Amino acid sequence: MTPHRVFVLSGPNLGRLGTREPEVYGSATLEDVAASTQSQAEELGLSLEFRQTDDEAELIGWIHEAVDERADVILNPAAFTHYSYALRDACALVTSAGARLVEVHLSNPAAREEFRHTSVVGGVATGTIAGFGADSYLLAMQALALSGRPATP
């Protein structure tokens, strides 16, 4: 049986993890996060596609790719969280195609500046995990594995 595919997608500035505001985002690099998620994916029997971009259009294209494959998505939309309606609309396609989308954040946006309190993605996500640092990605994968695959429409 082919392992279920999960896209783990990260938005702008996350390629700077480890050096960007470590007091907020931790000291783990994106490469560290990719390695730990890949290791956990193998343990859970999942096929992982881990990608990061600073480009909104590229991120939307990857979400479309996941939709076409009916793959689940773990998404850290980063700054796009708060204003990208184009990204929100792409995310809505994931769940309407019968897959799941978990929004993740390293920090807890609700405990930070007011402009970070609103997520345009959260309303179309299956769930949100925030505030657990790099472990937010691992918790999202565990949630997907524990909840099983939804029935396809």
Helices and strands as residue ranges (DSSP letters): E 4-10, G 14-16, H 22-25, H 30-44, E 46-52, H 56-69, E 72-76, G 78-82, H 85-96, E 101-105, G 109-111, G 114-116, G 122-124, E 127-130, H 135-147
